[in-house]
Structures are given as C-alpha cells and as structure tokens.
Amino acid sequence: QVQLVESGGGSVQAGGSLRLSCATFGVTYDINAINCMGWFRQAPGKEREGVASFYTGLSNTYYAESVKGRFTISQDSAKNTAYLQMNSLKPEDTATYSCASSLIVGGNWRKGDFRYWGQGTQVTVSS
C-alpha cells in the first residue's frame, strides 16, 4: 500500500521561509513509472501548478519560472523523503502544496502525470 504524507506547512510573513517534507511509504518498482517526485500547488480559483520536480537517476531538478531562485527541491533516498525549501516567500505563494511520486512513463511532470499523490499541506504567506 502506497502512502505519501506531507508536513511542514503553516503561516509565515512575506520574506520568510518554510521547508516542506514528503515522506513516502510502500513505493515499489514499476516498469511503467519513473523514479521522479514533484511538488505542486493550487490556490483557490487557480489551476494546479507544477512547482518543482526531482529525477533521482541523475539528480536532475526542474522548477516553475515563478519559483526559480527561491525554492529548492531535494530528495533523501535513505529516508524515502522529498523536501521543498521555500525562501523569500510571497503572498502569491499561498496555496495547498502536494507532493507526487512515480512519474508515468511517457508522461509530463508539469501536467501531473504521477501515479501517487499526498493529501497536501497548507501554506499561507501574509504581507
């Protein structure tokens, strides 16, 4: 049974920082999936946005233009945990943040083509 659990969300003032964690349980090899994890966010009235992704094979990372230079994705394979370090937070970063695992072969990470998802954690940035 696969489960992803996010933590680290909360309220912070603009310019502050938060680190989100995504612990994974029960993720196994799947010939139809790639070892890739991603972070997504969705604010009320807005579409879900791919924030960052991490491909474990070559440790490649990708970021949305809106967070480049401020957010950093990382993964600790020994702990089966992914992280999203968020610095210089802005009010527009306010959203529910979710993590995802196991990118479907042939899929597009920005479109959310992952097999497993967490329930999300709320991030609120005030000015």
Buried (B, 14 or more C-beta within 10 A) or exposed (E): EEEBBBEBBEEBEEEBEBBBBBBBEEBEEEEEBBBBBBBBBBBEEEEBBBBBBBBEEEEEEBBBEEBEEBBBBBBEEEEBBBBBBBBEBBEEBBBBBBBBBBBBEEBEBBEBBBBBBBEBBEBBBEE
